[in-house]
Amino acid sequence: MLLWTIIKVALKSLLANKLRTLLAMLGIIIGVGAVISMLALGAGAKKQIMERITAMGTNLLVVRPGGERRGGVRSGSRESLTIKDAQAIISTIDGIAAVSPLVRGRAQVTYYNENVNTTISGAALTYFDIRNFEIDKGRGLTANEEKRTSRVAILGANTAELLFKNQNPIDEHIRIKNVNFKVVGVLKPKGDQGWFNPDEIVVVPYPTAMKQLFGQAHLNEIDIKAAPDANLKRVEDDISKLLRKRHRIIDDAENDFHVRNQAEIIDMASTFTRTFTILLGGIASISLIVGGIGIMNIMLVTVTERTREIGIRKAIGAKDRDILRQFLLESILISAIGGLLGIVTGFAAAIALKEFTNFQTVIETSSIVLSLSVSTSVGIFFGYYPALRAARLDPITALRYE
């Protein structure tokens, strides 16, 4: 039989039992739609996590003091990092673009009758470039303000809104721990990072924070931006060697600091989101298997109902392979058409999730191709047995079937 004839007969057979065909397709439609929407949800989660991580800086390394051990239990942080450590890192190690000492604490910030308890970050002027902050209003810090321990402040977007409402905060004065600070800039919003909201901060020069606000000689953190072509792992190792030498740590002793590599965090997040996406896709794909079983069931019923038709075709010269192709093509058409309708359903579900929930969804071409390929494969796999059963029918027995 010609292929086109087989296709026409298959379509005619499917259209003759519209409700049965639709019910057979329903499992594939739901399965493909679920797979696409779940993969879109996983891809959206990955994009959202990556955006949050990279928003805090790229090529970033963060040095923090290690925890103290008391009776074998780690508690608190050591006061092991100093400004000279930060200066040694930038002057000694190759592959570093910028370094910023950082001290951090919480304090009440007031402006007339308005007040907010927020994070105060004492940082260098390089901090904004390292952490990808952009100035929305006013300006950033200057080298002279660092040197002179000037009382100037740059506000996060949320902090500025809470304190000043719709007013322009530039050149206004706020009080932090009863110390007056002049507002010289406001940062562009970056969004909540989950563990830390960069829009709810006040940035002041680090010498001012250390001497006038927190009264401490040690740093809470050293932020480092590696050069674009630098090997982050090598830079991390060089920093560890330098600080061990400066802190006079013997060979078998543990570090009194730890270095966090942003690339490692990105890799870890990518692995997590990949696993999450695979899990969602795996759960959703179960409905595809259920849909395949539904197709097999319908095709077996179809073969039984058309036993006499099969006998007549064989009697007039149809070969086993022609009957096999006929029923296998019907199964493939059910799954392929169901797959196309499932893609539309998946698109609609992904868009609805994005519009009506806080989840971000990203529909990738690969997920569409995968879903359509799997749905077609399901049609072949679950349709082969009914088609083979039809092909093997004895024509004499089939002609006698009532």
Contacts in CASP RR format, 6 or more apart in sequence:
PFRMAT RR
TARGET T0000
AUTHOR 0000-0000-0000
METHOD contacts of the structure
MODEL  1
MLLWTIIKVALKSLLANKLRTLLAMLGIIIGVGAVISMLALGAGAKKQIM
ERITAMGTNLLVVRPGGERRGGVRSGSRESLTIKDAQAIISTIDGIAAVS
PLVRGRAQVTYYNENVNTTISGAALTYFDIRNFEIDKGRGLTANEEKRTS
RVAILGANTAELLFKNQNPIDEHIRIKNVNFKVVGVLKPKGDQGWFNPDE
IVVVPYPTAMKQLFGQAHLNEIDIKAAPDANLKRVEDDISKLLRKRHRII
DDAENDFHVRNQAEIIDMASTFTRTFTILLGGIASISLIVGGIGIMNIML
VTVTERTREIGIRKAIGAKDRDILRQFLLESILISAIGGLLGIVTGFAAA
IALKEFTNFQTVIETSSIVLSLSVSTSVGIFFGYYPALRAARLDPITALR
YE
1 318 0 8 1.000
1 322 0 8 1.000
1 325 0 8 1.000
1 326 0 8 1.000
6 322 0 8 1.000
6 325 0 8 1.000
6 326 0 8 1.000
6 329 0 8 1.000
7 329 0 8 1.000
9 326 0 8 1.000
10 326 0 8 1.000
10 329 0 8 1.000
10 330 0 8 1.000
10 333 0 8 1.000
11 333 0 8 1.000
13 302 0 8 1.000
13 306 0 8 1.000
13 330 0 8 1.000
14 21 0 8 1.000
14 330 0 8 1.000
14 333 0 8 1.000
14 334 0 8 1.000
15 21 0 8 1.000
17 302 0 8 1.000
20 298 0 8 1.000
20 301 0 8 1.000
21 298 0 8 1.000
21 334 0 8 1.000
23 298 0 8 1.000
24 294 0 8 1.000
24 295 0 8 1.000
24 298 0 8 1.000
24 299 0 8 1.000
24 334 0 8 1.000
25 334 0 8 1.000
25 335 0 8 1.000
25 337 0 8 1.000
25 338 0 8 1.000
25 339 0 8 1.000
25 341 0 8 1.000
26 291 0 8 1.000
27 287 0 8 1.000
27 288 0 8 1.000
27 290 0 8 1.000
27 291 0 8 1.000
27 292 0 8 1.000
27 294 0 8 1.000
28 288 0 8 1.000
28 291 0 8 1.000
28 292 0 8 1.000
28 295 0 8 1.000
28 334 0 8 1.000
28 335 0 8 1.000
28 338 0 8 1.000
28 339 0 8 1.000
28 342 0 8 1.000
28 375 0 8 1.000
28 378 0 8 1.000
29 338 0 8 1.000
29 339 0 8 1.000
29 341 0 8 1.000
29 342 0 8 1.000
29 345 0 8 1.000
30 287 0 8 1.000
30 291 0 8 1.000
30 342 0 8 1.000
30 345 0 8 1.000
31 284 0 8 1.000
31 285 0 8 1.000
31 287 0 8 1.000
31 288 0 8 1.000
31 290 0 8 1.000
31 291 0 8 1.000
31 342 0 8 1.000
31 375 0 8 1.000
32 288 0 8 1.000
32 338 0 8 1.000
32 339 0 8 1.000
32 341 0 8 1.000
32 342 0 8 1.000
32 343 0 8 1.000
32 345 0 8 1.000
32 346 0 8 1.000
32 371 0 8 1.000
32 372 0 8 1.000
32 374 0 8 1.000
32 375 0 8 1.000
33 284 0 8 1.000
33 342 0 8 1.000
33 343 0 8 1.000
33 345 0 8 1.000
33 346 0 8 1.000
33 349 0 8 1.000
33 371 0 8 1.000
34 284 0 8 1.000
34 287 0 8 1.000
34 346 0 8 1.000
34 349 0 8 1.000
35 281 0 8 1.000
35 282 0 8 1.000
35 284 0 8 1.000
35 285 0 8 1.000
35 288 0 8 1.000
35 367 0 8 1.000
35 370 0 8 1.000
35 371 0 8 1.000
35 374 0 8 1.000
36 342 0 8 1.000
36 343 0 8 1.000
36 345 0 8 1.000
36 346 0 8 1.000
36 347 0 8 1.000
36 349 0 8 1.000
36 350 0 8 1.000
36 363 0 8 1.000
36 367 0 8 1.000
36 368 0 8 1.000
36 371 0 8 1.000
37 284 0 8 1.000
37 346 0 8 1.000
37 349 0 8 1.000
37 350 0 8 1.000
37 353 0 8 1.000
37 361 0 8 1.000
38 277 0 8 1.000
38 280 0 8 1.000
38 281 0 8 1.000
38 282 0 8 1.000
38 283 0 8 1.000
38 284 0 8 1.000
39 277 0 8 1.000
39 280 0 8 1.000
39 281 0 8 1.000
39 284 0 8 1.000
39 364 0 8 1.000
39 367 0 8 1.000
39 370 0 8 1.000
39 371 0 8 1.000
40 346 0 8 1.000
40 350 0 8 1.000
40 353 0 8 1.000
40 361 0 8 1.000
40 362 0 8 1.000
40 363 0 8 1.000
40 364 0 8 1.000
40 367 0 8 1.000
41 280 0 8 1.000
41 350 0 8 1.000
41 353 0 8 1.000
41 359 0 8 1.000
41 361 0 8 1.000
42 273 0 8 1.000
42 276 0 8 1.000
42 277 0 8 1.000
42 280 0 8 1.000
42 361 0 8 1.000
42 362 0 8 1.000
43 277 0 8 1.000
43 361 0 8 1.000
43 362 0 8 1.000
43 363 0 8 1.000
43 364 0 8 1.000
43 367 0 8 1.000
44 359 0 8 1.000
44 360 0 8 1.000
44 361 0 8 1.000
44 362 0 8 1.000
45 273 0 8 1.000
45 276 0 8 1.000
45 277 0 8 1.000
45 359 0 8 1.000
45 360 0 8 1.000
46 269 0 8 1.000
46 270 0 8 1.000
46 273 0 8 1.000
46 274 0 8 1.000
46 276 0 8 1.000
46 277 0 8 1.000
46 362 0 8 1.000
47 360 0 8 1.000
47 362 0 8 1.000
48 360 0 8 1.000
49 269 0 8 1.000
49 272 0 8 1.000
49 273 0 8 1.000
50 266 0 8 1.000
50 269 0 8 1.000
50 270 0 8 1.000
52 193 0 8 1.000
52 194 0 8 1.000
53 262 0 8 1.000
53 265 0 8 1.000
53 266 0 8 1.000
53 269 0 8 1.000
54 132 0 8 1.000
54 266 0 8 1.000
55 132 0 8 1.000
55 190 0 8 1.000
55 191 0 8 1.000
55 193 0 8 1.000
55 198 0 8 1.000
56 131 0 8 1.000
56 132 0 8 1.000
56 193 0 8 1.000
56 198 0 8 1.000
56 262 0 8 1.000
57 130 0 8 1.000
57 131 0 8 1.000
57 132 0 8 1.000
57 225 0 8 1.000
57 262 0 8 1.000
58 132 0 8 1.000
58 262 0 8 1.000
59 97 0 8 1.000
59 225 0 8 1.000
59 226 0 8 1.000
59 227 0 8 1.000
59 228 0 8 1.000
59 230 0 8 1.000
59 232 0 8 1.000
59 262 0 8 1.000
59 263 0 8 1.000
60 130 0 8 1.000
60 131 0 8 1.000
60 223 0 8 1.000
60 224 0 8 1.000
60 225 0 8 1.000
60 226 0 8 1.000
60 262 0 8 1.000
61 223 0 8 1.000
61 224 0 8 1.000
61 226 0 8 1.000
61 232 0 8 1.000
61 235 0 8 1.000
61 236 0 8 1.000
61 239 0 8 1.000
61 259 0 8 1.000
61 260 0 8 1.000
61 261 0 8 1.000
61 262 0 8 1.000
62 221 0 8 1.000
62 222 0 8 1.000
62 223 0 8 1.000
62 224 0 8 1.000
62 259 0 8 1.000
62 260 0 8 1.000
62 262 0 8 1.000
63 81 0 8 1.000
63 85 0 8 1.000
63 89 0 8 1.000
63 221 0 8 1.000
63 222 0 8 1.000
63 224 0 8 1.000
63 239 0 8 1.000
63 243 0 8 1.000
63 257 0 8 1.000
63 258 0 8 1.000
63 259 0 8 1.000
63 260 0 8 1.000
64 77 0 8 1.000
64 81 0 8 1.000
64 220 0 8 1.000
64 221 0 8 1.000
64 222 0 8 1.000
64 257 0 8 1.000
64 258 0 8 1.000
64 260 0 8 1.000
65 77 0 8 1.000
65 78 0 8 1.000
65 79 0 8 1.000
65 80 0 8 1.000
65 81 0 8 1.000
65 218 0 8 1.000
65 219 0 8 1.000
65 220 0 8 1.000
65 256 0 8 1.000
65 257 0 8 1.000
66 77 0 8 1.000
66 78 0 8 1.000
66 80 0 8 1.000
66 255 0 8 1.000
66 256 0 8 1.000
66 257 0 8 1.000
66 258 0 8 1.000
67 74 0 8 1.000
67 75 0 8 1.000
67 76 0 8 1.000
67 77 0 8 1.000
67 78 0 8 1.000
67 256 0 8 1.000
68 74 0 8 1.000
68 75 0 8 1.000
68 76 0 8 1.000
68 77 0 8 1.000
68 78 0 8 1.000
69 75 0 8 1.000
77 220 0 8 1.000
78 256 0 8 1.000
78 257 0 8 1.000
79 216 0 8 1.000
79 217 0 8 1.000
79 218 0 8 1.000
80 218 0 8 1.000
80 247 0 8 1.000
80 256 0 8 1.000
80 257 0 8 1.000
81 218 0 8 1.000
81 219 0 8 1.000
81 220 0 8 1.000
81 221 0 8 1.000
81 222 0 8 1.000
81 257 0 8 1.000
82 217 0 8 1.000
82 218 0 8 1.000
82 219 0 8 1.000
83 101 0 8 1.000
83 206 0 8 1.000
83 219 0 8 1.000
84 246 0 8 1.000
85 219 0 8 1.000
85 222 0 8 1.000
85 243 0 8 1.000
85 246 0 8 1.000
86 99 0 8 1.000
86 100 0 8 1.000
86 101 0 8 1.000
86 219 0 8 1.000
86 222 0 8 1.000
88 242 0 8 1.000
88 246 0 8 1.000
89 96 0 8 1.000
89 99 0 8 1.000
89 222 0 8 1.000
89 224 0 8 1.000
89 239 0 8 1.000
89 242 0 8 1.000
89 243 0 8 1.000
90 96 0 8 1.000
90 98 0 8 1.000
90 99 0 8 1.000
92 242 0 8 1.000
93 235 0 8 1.000
93 238 0 8 1.000
93 239 0 8 1.000
93 242 0 8 1.000
94 230 0 8 1.000
94 238 0 8 1.000
95 226 0 8 1.000
95 227 0 8 1.000
95 230 0 8 1.000
95 235 0 8 1.000
96 224 0 8 1.000
96 225 0 8 1.000
96 226 0 8 1.000
96 227 0 8 1.000
96 230 0 8 1.000
96 235 0 8 1.000
97 225 0 8 1.000
97 226 0 8 1.000
97 227 0 8 1.000
97 228 0 8 1.000
98 126 0 8 1.000
98 129 0 8 1.000
98 130 0 8 1.000
98 224 0 8 1.000
98 225 0 8 1.000
99 124 0 8 1.000
99 126 0 8 1.000
99 130 0 8 1.000
99 222 0 8 1.000
99 223 0 8 1.000
99 224 0 8 1.000
99 225 0 8 1.000
100 123 0 8 1.000
100 124 0 8 1.000
100 126 0 8 1.000
100 127 0 8 1.000
100 130 0 8 1.000
100 206 0 8 1.000
100 222 0 8 1.000
100 223 0 8 1.000
100 224 0 8 1.000
101 123 0 8 1.000
101 124 0 8 1.000
101 206 0 8 1.000
101 219 0 8 1.000
101 221 0 8 1.000
101 222 0 8 1.000
102 121 0 8 1.000
102 122 0 8 1.000
102 123 0 8 1.000
102 127 0 8 1.000
102 206 0 8 1.000
102 219 0 8 1.000
102 220 0 8 1.000
102 221 0 8 1.000
102 222 0 8 1.000
102 223 0 8 1.000
103 121 0 8 1.000
103 122 0 8 1.000
103 206 0 8 1.000
103 209 0 8 1.000
103 210 0 8 1.000
103 214 0 8 1.000
103 216 0 8 1.000
103 219 0 8 1.000
103 220 0 8 1.000
103 221 0 8 1.000
104 119 0 8 1.000
104 120 0 8 1.000
104 121 0 8 1.000
104 122 0 8 1.000
104 220 0 8 1.000
104 221 0 8 1.000
105 119 0 8 1.000
105 120 0 8 1.000
105 121 0 8 1.000
105 214 0 8 1.000
105 220 0 8 1.000
106 117 0 8 1.000
106 118 0 8 1.000
106 119 0 8 1.000
106 120 0 8 1.000
107 117 0 8 1.000
107 118 0 8 1.000
107 120 0 8 1.000
107 176 0 8 1.000
107 177 0 8 1.000
107 213 0 8 1.000
108 115 0 8 1.000
108 116 0 8 1.000
108 117 0 8 1.000
108 176 0 8 1.000
108 177 0 8 1.000
109 115 0 8 1.000
109 116 0 8 1.000
109 117 0 8 1.000
109 118 0 8 1.000
109 120 0 8 1.000
109 159 0 8 1.000
109 163 0 8 1.000
109 174 0 8 1.000
109 175 0 8 1.000
109 176 0 8 1.000
109 202 0 8 1.000
110 163 0 8 1.000
110 174 0 8 1.000
110 175 0 8 1.000
111 163 0 8 1.000
111 164 0 8 1.000
111 169 0 8 1.000
111 172 0 8 1.000
111 173 0 8 1.000
111 174 0 8 1.000
111 175 0 8 1.000
114 162 0 8 1.000
114 163 0 8 1.000
114 164 0 8 1.000
114 165 0 8 1.000
115 163 0 8 1.000
116 159 0 8 1.000
116 162 0 8 1.000
116 163 0 8 1.000
116 200 0 8 1.000
118 159 0 8 1.000
118 200 0 8 1.000
118 201 0 8 1.000
118 202 0 8 1.000
119 196 0 8 1.000
119 200 0 8 1.000
119 201 0 8 1.000
119 202 0 8 1.000
120 176 0 8 1.000
120 201 0 8 1.000
120 202 0 8 1.000
120 204 0 8 1.000
120 209 0 8 1.000
120 213 0 8 1.000
121 127 0 8 1.000
121 201 0 8 1.000
121 202 0 8 1.000
121 203 0 8 1.000
121 204 0 8 1.000
121 209 0 8 1.000
122 203 0 8 1.000
122 204 0 8 1.000
122 205 0 8 1.000
122 206 0 8 1.000
122 208 0 8 1.000
122 209 0 8 1.000
122 210 0 8 1.000
123 141 0 8 1.000
123 203 0 8 1.000
123 204 0 8 1.000
123 205 0 8 1.000
123 206 0 8 1.000
123 223 0 8 1.000
124 141 0 8 1.000
124 146 0 8 1.000
124 205 0 8 1.000
124 206 0 8 1.000
125 140 0 8 1.000
125 141 0 8 1.000
125 142 0 8 1.000
125 143 0 8 1.000
125 145 0 8 1.000
125 146 0 8 1.000
126 225 0 8 1.000
127 133 0 8 1.000
127 203 0 8 1.000
127 223 0 8 1.000
128 134 0 8 1.000
128 135 0 8 1.000
128 140 0 8 1.000
128 141 0 8 1.000
128 187 0 8 1.000
128 203 0 8 1.000
129 225 0 8 1.000
130 223 0 8 1.000
130 224 0 8 1.000
130 225 0 8 1.000
131 198 0 8 1.000
131 223 0 8 1.000
132 190 0 8 1.000
133 187 0 8 1.000
133 188 0 8 1.000
133 190 0 8 1.000
133 198 0 8 1.000
134 187 0 8 1.000
134 188 0 8 1.000
135 154 0 8 1.000
135 185 0 8 1.000
135 186 0 8 1.000
135 187 0 8 1.000
135 188 0 8 1.000
136 157 0 8 1.000
136 185 0 8 1.000
136 186 0 8 1.000
136 187 0 8 1.000
136 188 0 8 1.000
136 189 0 8 1.000
137 168 0 8 1.000
137 169 0 8 1.000
137 170 0 8 1.000
137 185 0 8 1.000
137 186 0 8 1.000
138 170 0 8 1.000
138 184 0 8 1.000
138 185 0 8 1.000
138 186 0 8 1.000
139 184 0 8 1.000
139 185 0 8 1.000
140 154 0 8 1.000
140 184 0 8 1.000
140 185 0 8 1.000
141 152 0 8 1.000
141 154 0 8 1.000
141 184 0 8 1.000
141 203 0 8 1.000
141 205 0 8 1.000
144 150 0 8 1.000
145 152 0 8 1.000
145 205 0 8 1.000
146 205 0 8 1.000
146 206 0 8 1.000
146 207 0 8 1.000
147 207 0 8 1.000
149 205 0 8 1.000
149 207 0 8 1.000
149 208 0 8 1.000
149 211 0 8 1.000
149 212 0 8 1.000
150 205 0 8 1.000
150 208 0 8 1.000
151 179 0 8 1.000
151 180 0 8 1.000
151 181 0 8 1.000
151 182 0 8 1.000
151 204 0 8 1.000
151 208 0 8 1.000
151 212 0 8 1.000
152 181 0 8 1.000
152 182 0 8 1.000
152 183 0 8 1.000
152 184 0 8 1.000
152 204 0 8 1.000
152 205 0 8 1.000
152 208 0 8 1.000
153 174 0 8 1.000
153 176 0 8 1.000
153 181 0 8 1.000
153 182 0 8 1.000
153 183 0 8 1.000
153 184 0 8 1.000
153 185 0 8 1.000
153 202 0 8 1.000
153 203 0 8 1.000
153 204 0 8 1.000
154 183 0 8 1.000
154 184 0 8 1.000
154 185 0 8 1.000
154 186 0 8 1.000
154 187 0 8 1.000
154 202 0 8 1.000
154 203 0 8 1.000
154 204 0 8 1.000
155 163 0 8 1.000
155 169 0 8 1.000
155 174 0 8 1.000
155 183 0 8 1.000
155 185 0 8 1.000
155 186 0 8 1.000
155 187 0 8 1.000
155 201 0 8 1.000
155 202 0 8 1.000
155 203 0 8 1.000
156 186 0 8 1.000
156 187 0 8 1.000
156 189 0 8 1.000
156 198 0 8 1.000
156 199 0 8 1.000
156 200 0 8 1.000
156 201 0 8 1.000
156 202 0 8 1.000
156 203 0 8 1.000
157 186 0 8 1.000
157 187 0 8 1.000
157 188 0 8 1.000
157 189 0 8 1.000
157 190 0 8 1.000
157 199 0 8 1.000
158 189 0 8 1.000
158 197 0 8 1.000
158 199 0 8 1.000
158 200 0 8 1.000
159 199 0 8 1.000
159 200 0 8 1.000
159 201 0 8 1.000
159 202 0 8 1.000
160 169 0 8 1.000
160 183 0 8 1.000
160 186 0 8 1.000
163 169 0 8 1.000
163 174 0 8 1.000
164 172 0 8 1.000
169 183 0 8 1.000
169 185 0 8 1.000
169 186 0 8 1.000
170 183 0 8 1.000
170 184 0 8 1.000
170 185 0 8 1.000
170 186 0 8 1.000
171 182 0 8 1.000
171 183 0 8 1.000
171 184 0 8 1.000
172 182 0 8 1.000
172 183 0 8 1.000
173 180 0 8 1.000
173 181 0 8 1.000
173 182 0 8 1.000
173 183 0 8 1.000
174 180 0 8 1.000
174 181 0 8 1.000
174 183 0 8 1.000
174 202 0 8 1.000
175 181 0 8 1.000
176 202 0 8 1.000
176 204 0 8 1.000
176 213 0 8 1.000
177 213 0 8 1.000
179 212 0 8 1.000
179 213 0 8 1.000
181 202 0 8 1.000
181 204 0 8 1.000
187 198 0 8 1.000
187 199 0 8 1.000
187 201 0 8 1.000
187 203 0 8 1.000
189 199 0 8 1.000
190 198 0 8 1.000
190 199 0 8 1.000
191 197 0 8 1.000
191 198 0 8 1.000
191 199 0 8 1.000
192 199 0 8 1.000
204 213 0 8 1.000
206 219 0 8 1.000
210 216 0 8 1.000
210 217 0 8 1.000
224 235 0 8 1.000
224 239 0 8 1.000
226 232 0 8 1.000
226 235 0 8 1.000
232 261 0 8 1.000
232 262 0 8 1.000
232 263 0 8 1.000
233 261 0 8 1.000
233 263 0 8 1.000
236 259 0 8 1.000
236 261 0 8 1.000
239 259 0 8 1.000
240 255 0 8 1.000
240 259 0 8 1.000
243 255 0 8 1.000
243 257 0 8 1.000
244 255 0 8 1.000
247 256 0 8 1.000
247 257 0 8 1.000
249 255 0 8 1.000
249 256 0 8 1.000
285 374 0 8 1.000
288 374 0 8 1.000
288 375 0 8 1.000
288 378 0 8 1.000
289 378 0 8 1.000
291 378 0 8 1.000
291 382 0 8 1.000
292 335 0 8 1.000
292 378 0 8 1.000
292 379 0 8 1.000
292 381 0 8 1.000
292 382 0 8 1.000
293 382 0 8 1.000
294 382 0 8 1.000
295 331 0 8 1.000
295 334 0 8 1.000
295 335 0 8 1.000
295 378 0 8 1.000
295 379 0 8 1.000
295 382 0 8 1.000
295 383 0 8 1.000
296 382 0 8 1.000
296 383 0 8 1.000
296 385 0 8 1.000
296 386 0 8 1.000
298 334 0 8 1.000
299 327 0 8 1.000
299 330 0 8 1.000
299 331 0 8 1.000
299 382 0 8 1.000
299 383 0 8 1.000
299 386 0 8 1.000
299 387 0 8 1.000
300 385 0 8 1.000
300 386 0 8 1.000
300 389 0 8 1.000
302 327 0 8 1.000
302 330 0 8 1.000
302 386 0 8 1.000
303 310 0 8 1.000
303 327 0 8 1.000
303 386 0 8 1.000
303 387 0 8 1.000
303 389 0 8 1.000
303 390 0 8 1.000
306 390 0 8 1.000
307 393 0 8 1.000
307 398 0 8 1.000
307 401 0 8 1.000
308 398 0 8 1.000
308 399 0 8 1.000
308 401 0 8 1.000
308 402 0 8 1.000
310 323 0 8 1.000
310 390 0 8 1.000
310 393 0 8 1.000
310 395 0 8 1.000
310 398 0 8 1.000
311 393 0 8 1.000
311 395 0 8 1.000
311 398 0 8 1.000
311 399 0 8 1.000
312 398 0 8 1.000
312 399 0 8 1.000
313 322 0 8 1.000
313 323 0 8 1.000
314 323 0 8 1.000
314 393 0 8 1.000
314 395 0 8 1.000
314 398 0 8 1.000
315 395 0 8 1.000
315 399 0 8 1.000
320 391 0 8 1.000
320 392 0 8 1.000
321 391 0 8 1.000
323 387 0 8 1.000
323 390 0 8 1.000
323 391 0 8 1.000
323 393 0 8 1.000
324 387 0 8 1.000
324 388 0 8 1.000
324 390 0 8 1.000
324 391 0 8 1.000
325 387 0 8 1.000
326 387 0 8 1.000
326 390 0 8 1.000
327 383 0 8 1.000
327 386 0 8 1.000
327 387 0 8 1.000
327 390 0 8 1.000
327 391 0 8 1.000
328 380 0 8 1.000
328 383 0 8 1.000
328 384 0 8 1.000
328 387 0 8 1.000
331 379 0 8 1.000
331 380 0 8 1.000
331 382 0 8 1.000
331 383 0 8 1.000
331 384 0 8 1.000
331 386 0 8 1.000
331 387 0 8 1.000
332 376 0 8 1.000
332 379 0 8 1.000
332 380 0 8 1.000
332 383 0 8 1.000
334 379 0 8 1.000
335 375 0 8 1.000
335 376 0 8 1.000
335 378 0 8 1.000
335 379 0 8 1.000
335 380 0 8 1.000
336 372 0 8 1.000
336 375 0 8 1.000
336 376 0 8 1.000
336 379 0 8 1.000
338 375 0 8 1.000
339 371 0 8 1.000
339 372 0 8 1.000
339 375 0 8 1.000
339 376 0 8 1.000
340 372 0 8 1.000
342 371 0 8 1.000
342 375 0 8 1.000
343 368 0 8 1.000
343 371 0 8 1.000
343 372 0 8 1.000
347 363 0 8 1.000
350 361 0 8 1.000
350 363 0 8 1.000
351 361 0 8 1.000
353 359 0 8 1.000
353 361 0 8 1.000
354 360 0 8 1.000
354 361 0 8 1.000
END
